[in-house]
Amino acid sequence: ERLWFLDQLQGSLEYHIPVVLRLEGDLDIDALQDALKMILSRHEVLRTIYKQEDGIGYQEILPVQDWNIEINTIEDASLLDYKIQDFASLAFDLSKDYMFRAALYDLGSQRYVLAGIFHHISSDGWSDNILIEEFVEIYQALKTDRSPILKPLPIQYADYALWQREHLNGELLEGQLSYWKNQLSGVAPLLLPTDYTRPAIQSTAGATLSFELGIEVSNKLERICKKQGSTMFMVLLSAFKVLLYRYSGQVDICVGTPIANRTQEELEGLIGFFVN
């Protein structure tokens, strides 16, 4: 509901999740499309649209038959990144579009790139691996004329959404809200000595910085974790907060971190927006 609200307020291009795979060899495009269609058939959330009546939102599930993959021939490989970026930034209409779309780029010489775009309202980071694992299994099964080996899905995302609405209610909801209101009371924005001032209108431009820790540092961190009875995540987050304190001088620092939020076994194999 929060993503549906944001989409109506300002659009939701920031909430597109791309999955890009390089494929080589004798590709069966019909089997590829059928494999993806089977995934959409299994996971109703990927074909769920969001409508409203008197300002109240509700879900509607589309049939899988009308979903198709987009196929493109790329003669100049240097244009591929631009093509994928354009495809990824094409807005979803949450009231009528499938929440997953795919395009296949034929580079010639049996080289292909498959680009899939989720809208976050139907998916999260955990879901990427589910899509890839099911795609590989179904495609191989179709190519070898056998039934795919897939775990049955006892529930769908809509079942979870309805359960959550009924479960997170009354005293339970009030207790959780009170906890976070207390935890976040009096928190000030983080003031870092940045090289640019904050823009008047928030920008979503950003970047990712990746790096690796050496084996010596990693081993030391593991020993700290054992000694403190904590996870590596907790230790690294604490170190990050110390760093923020060093540059800001603030002692009450809040860092938001996503969690998988799949606390029931039935949710582990479901594509959907569970992250919190």
C-alpha positions as CSV (number, residue, x, y, z in Angstrom):
1,E,0.0,0.0,0.0
2,R,2.9,2.4,0.7
3,L,4.4,1.8,-2.7
4,W,1.0,2.2,-4.3
5,F,0.6,5.5,-2.5
6,L,4.1,6.7,-3.6
7,D,3.4,5.8,-7.2
8,Q,0.3,7.9,-7.2
9,L,2.0,10.8,-5.5
10,Q,5.2,11.0,-7.6
11,G,5.7,8.0,-9.7
12,S,7.9,5.1,-8.7
13,L,10.8,4.7,-11.1
14,E,13.2,4.4,-8.1
15,Y,11.4,1.1,-7.3
16,H,12.3,-0.8,-10.4
17,I,14.4,-4.0,-9.7
18,P,16.4,-5.2,-12.7
19,V,17.7,-8.7,-13.2
20,V,20.1,-9.1,-16.2
21,L,21.5,-12.5,-17.4
22,R,24.0,-13.2,-20.1
23,L,23.1,-16.3,-22.1
24,E,25.2,-18.2,-24.7
25,G,24.6,-21.2,-26.9
26,D,21.6,-22.6,-28.9
27,L,18.8,-20.7,-27.1
28,D,15.3,-21.9,-27.5
29,I,13.4,-18.6,-27.4
30,D,9.9,-20.3,-27.2
31,A,11.0,-22.4,-24.2
32,L,12.5,-19.3,-22.6
33,Q,9.2,-17.4,-22.9
34,D,7.2,-20.5,-21.7
35,A,9.5,-20.8,-18.7
36,L,8.9,-17.2,-17.7
37,K,5.2,-17.5,-18.3
38,M,5.1,-20.6,-16.0
39,I,6.8,-18.5,-13.3
40,L,4.2,-15.8,-13.7
41,S,1.5,-18.4,-13.5
42,R,3.0,-19.8,-10.2
43,H,3.5,-16.4,-8.6
44,E,0.3,-14.5,-8.8
45,V,1.9,-11.3,-7.4
46,L,3.7,-10.8,-10.7
47,R,0.4,-10.4,-12.5
48,T,-1.4,-8.5,-9.8
49,I,-2.6,-5.0,-10.6
50,Y,-3.8,-2.3,-8.1
51,K,-7.0,-0.5,-8.6
52,Q,-9.1,1.8,-6.4
53,E,-12.7,2.5,-5.6
54,D,-13.7,5.6,-3.6
55,G,-10.0,6.0,-2.8
56,I,-9.6,2.5,-1.4
57,G,-7.1,0.2,-3.1
58,Y,-7.7,-3.4,-4.1
59,Q,-5.9,-6.1,-6.0
60,E,-6.9,-7.8,-9.2
61,I,-5.0,-10.7,-10.8
62,L,-4.5,-10.8,-14.5
63,P,-4.4,-14.0,-16.6
64,V,-1.0,-15.1,-17.7
65,Q,-1.9,-15.7,-21.4
66,D,-1.4,-12.0,-22.4
67,W,2.1,-11.7,-21.0
68,N,4.9,-11.8,-23.7
69,I,8.6,-11.2,-23.8
70,E,10.0,-8.4,-25.9
71,I,12.7,-9.5,-28.5
72,N,15.3,-7.2,-29.9
73,T,18.2,-7.7,-32.3
74,I,21.3,-5.6,-31.4
75,E,23.7,-5.0,-34.2
76,D,25.9,-2.6,-32.3
77,A,26.9,-4.1,-28.9
78,S,28.0,-0.7,-27.6
79,L,24.3,0.3,-27.5
80,L,23.2,-2.6,-25.3
81,D,23.6,-0.8,-22.0
82,Y,21.6,2.2,-23.2
83,K,18.8,-0.2,-24.5
84,I,18.6,-1.9,-21.1
85,Q,18.6,1.4,-19.2
86,D,15.7,2.6,-21.4
87,F,13.9,-0.6,-20.8
88,A,14.5,-0.5,-17.0
89,S,13.3,3.1,-16.8
90,L,10.0,2.6,-18.6
91,A,7.3,3.4,-16.0
92,F,4.9,0.7,-14.8
93,D,1.2,1.5,-14.7
94,L,0.2,-0.3,-11.5
95,S,-3.4,-0.3,-12.6
96,K,-2.9,-2.4,-15.7
97,D,0.6,-3.7,-16.3
98,Y,2.2,-7.0,-15.3
99,M,4.6,-6.3,-12.4
100,F,7.4,-8.2,-14.2
101,R,8.5,-7.6,-17.8
102,A,11.3,-9.1,-19.8
103,A,13.3,-8.3,-22.9
104,L,15.7,-10.5,-24.8
105,Y,18.5,-8.9,-26.7
106,D,20.1,-11.0,-29.5
107,L,23.7,-10.0,-30.0
108,G,24.4,-12.5,-32.7
109,S,26.8,-15.5,-32.7
110,Q,24.5,-17.3,-30.2
111,R,25.0,-14.6,-27.6
112,Y,22.0,-13.1,-25.8
113,V,21.2,-10.8,-22.8
114,L,17.9,-11.4,-20.9
115,A,16.7,-8.3,-19.0
116,G,13.9,-8.7,-16.5
117,I,12.4,-5.8,-14.6
118,F,10.3,-6.2,-11.4
119,H,8.3,-3.5,-9.8
120,H,9.3,-3.5,-6.1
121,I,5.6,-3.8,-5.2
122,S,5.8,-7.4,-6.4
123,S,9.3,-8.3,-5.4
124,D,12.4,-7.9,-3.3
125,G,16.1,-8.9,-3.3
126,W,15.3,-12.4,-2.0
127,S,12.9,-12.9,-5.0
128,D,15.7,-12.5,-7.6
129,N,17.2,-15.8,-6.7
130,I,13.8,-17.5,-6.7
131,L,13.2,-16.2,-10.3
132,I,16.6,-17.4,-11.5
133,E,16.5,-20.8,-9.9
134,E,12.9,-21.5,-11.2
135,F,13.8,-20.2,-14.7
136,V,16.8,-22.5,-15.0
137,E,14.9,-25.5,-13.8
138,I,11.8,-24.9,-15.9
139,Y,13.8,-24.1,-19.1
140,Q,15.9,-27.2,-18.7
141,A,12.8,-29.3,-18.1
142,L,11.1,-27.9,-21.2
143,K,14.2,-28.6,-23.3
144,T,14.4,-32.2,-22.1
145,D,10.7,-32.9,-22.2
146,R,10.2,-33.6,-18.5
147,S,8.2,-32.1,-15.7
148,P,10.0,-29.3,-13.8
149,I,10.9,-30.2,-10.2
150,L,9.5,-27.2,-8.2
151,K,8.3,-27.0,-4.6
152,P,4.5,-26.5,-4.4
153,L,3.4,-23.0,-3.2
154,P,1.0,-23.5,-0.3
155,I,-0.1,-19.8,-0.3
156,Q,0.1,-16.8,-2.6
157,Y,1.2,-13.2,-1.7
158,A,-2.5,-12.1,-1.5
159,D,-3.0,-14.7,1.2
160,Y,-0.1,-13.3,3.2
161,A,-1.3,-9.7,2.7
162,L,-4.7,-10.5,4.1
163,W,-3.2,-12.5,7.0
164,Q,-0.8,-9.6,7.9
165,R,-3.8,-7.1,7.9
166,E,-5.6,-9.3,10.4
167,H,-2.6,-10.2,12.5
168,L,-1.0,-6.7,12.7
169,N,-4.0,-5.1,14.4
170,G,-5.2,-3.8,17.8
171,E,-2.9,-4.2,20.7
172,L,-0.1,-5.9,18.7
173,L,0.1,-3.1,16.2
174,E,-0.2,-0.4,18.9
175,G,2.6,-2.1,20.8
176,Q,5.0,-2.1,17.8
177,L,4.1,1.5,16.9
178,S,4.7,2.6,20.5
179,Y,8.1,0.9,20.6
180,W,9.3,2.7,17.5
181,K,7.9,6.0,18.5
182,N,9.9,5.7,21.7
183,Q,13.1,4.5,20.0
184,L,13.0,7.4,17.4
185,S,11.9,10.1,19.9
186,G,14.2,13.2,19.6
187,V,16.3,11.9,16.7
188,A,17.8,14.6,14.6
189,P,18.9,14.4,11.0
190,L,22.5,13.3,10.5
191,L,24.7,16.3,9.8
192,L,27.8,15.2,7.8
193,P,30.5,17.6,6.4
194,T,29.6,16.8,2.8
195,D,31.2,18.5,-0.2
196,Y,27.8,19.7,-1.5
197,T,24.8,21.1,0.2
198,R,21.6,19.2,0.2
199,P,19.4,20.1,-2.8
200,A,16.1,21.8,-2.1
201,I,14.4,18.9,-3.9
202,Q,15.6,15.5,-3.0
203,S,17.5,13.7,-5.8
204,T,17.5,9.9,-6.2
205,A,20.9,9.9,-8.0
206,G,23.4,7.7,-6.3
207,A,26.1,5.1,-6.7
208,T,27.3,1.9,-5.2
209,L,30.8,1.4,-3.8
210,S,32.0,-2.2,-3.5
211,F,35.2,-3.3,-1.8
212,E,36.6,-6.4,-0.1
213,L,38.2,-6.9,3.3
214,G,41.5,-8.8,3.5
215,I,41.6,-12.2,5.1
216,E,43.5,-10.8,8.2
217,V,40.8,-8.2,8.9
218,S,38.0,-10.7,8.2
219,N,39.5,-13.2,10.7
220,K,39.8,-10.5,13.4
221,L,36.2,-9.6,12.8
222,E,35.1,-13.2,13.1
223,R,36.9,-13.4,16.5
224,I,35.1,-10.3,17.7
225,C,31.8,-11.8,16.7
226,K,32.5,-15.0,18.6
227,K,33.6,-13.2,21.7
228,Q,30.6,-10.9,21.7
229,G,28.1,-13.5,20.6
230,S,27.0,-11.3,17.7
231,T,26.7,-11.6,13.9
232,M,29.0,-10.1,11.4
233,F,26.2,-7.7,10.4
234,M,25.9,-6.4,13.9
235,V,29.7,-5.8,14.2
236,L,30.0,-4.0,10.8
237,L,26.9,-1.9,11.5
238,S,28.4,-0.8,14.8
239,A,31.7,0.1,13.1
240,F,29.7,2.1,10.5
241,K,28.0,4.0,13.3
242,V,31.3,4.8,15.0
243,L,32.5,6.2,11.7
244,L,29.4,8.4,11.4
245,Y,29.9,9.6,14.9
246,R,33.5,10.5,14.1
247,Y,32.4,12.8,11.2
248,S,29.2,14.2,12.7
249,G,29.9,14.3,16.5
250,Q,26.3,13.1,17.0
251,V,25.7,10.3,19.5
252,D,22.1,9.3,18.7
253,I,22.4,7.9,15.1
254,C,19.7,6.0,13.3
255,V,20.6,3.8,10.3
256,G,17.8,2.1,8.4
257,T,18.6,-1.5,7.3
258,P,16.3,-3.9,5.3
259,I,15.4,-7.3,6.7
260,A,14.2,-10.3,4.6
261,N,11.0,-10.5,6.8
262,R,10.2,-14.1,5.7
263,T,9.5,-15.4,9.2
264,Q,7.3,-18.3,8.1
265,E,8.5,-21.3,6.1
266,E,5.6,-20.9,3.6
267,L,7.1,-17.6,2.5
268,E,10.6,-18.8,1.6
269,G,9.8,-19.9,-2.0
270,L,7.4,-17.0,-2.8
271,I,8.3,-14.1,-5.0
272,G,6.8,-11.0,-3.3
273,F,7.4,-7.8,-1.4
274,F,8.2,-9.1,2.1
275,V,11.3,-7.0,2.9
276,N,10.9,-4.5,5.8
